[in-house]
Amino acid sequence: MDFLTYEEAKAKVLAHIVARWGTTPGTPHVGDDGWEDDAGFLVPYGAREFLVDGDDDFSLFNDVSLIVNRYTTLVEVHNTSQILERINSMTAVAAKV
């Protein structure tokens, strides 16, 4: 039984990045499509100018993945390189339009 939907996970990640955006160029944004496993949702994030408009000048280069735990609803911060096996086993979640 899930306590969290993907749309709610997106809202949590957006709030998380907005609170930490600081002087990072661009507008904080989360992608519509993400990935899931039994434990959580991986939500893509970055600058809207890159994710929506495709402007490479706003690309974020980091090793941070944000996964929202399905049951605790907490945003978990992970080093992407340390959880690649988990990420590769996740399945796509299509946004509800």
C-alpha positions, 0 to 999 in steps of 0.5 A: 500500500502506497502512502504517496503518489508520483505527483506528490513525490514531484511536489516534495522534490520541487520544495526540496530543491527550491529551498536549496537553489540559492544562486544556481542559474535558472528556474528550479523544476522537476521533470514530468517523467520519473522512475520507481521501484517498490521503495520510492520514486526517483524524480528528475530535477534541474533548471527548467531552462534545461529540462524543458527548453533544452538550453545546455547552459543550464545543465546541472552536473552533479552526482545527486539523485533525489528519491522520495520514499513511498512510505515515509514520504521523505526526500532521500539524497543519494550519490547517484554513482553509489545507487546505479544498480537500484536506478537501473532496476527502476521502471518508468513512471509516466506523468498524468496529464 
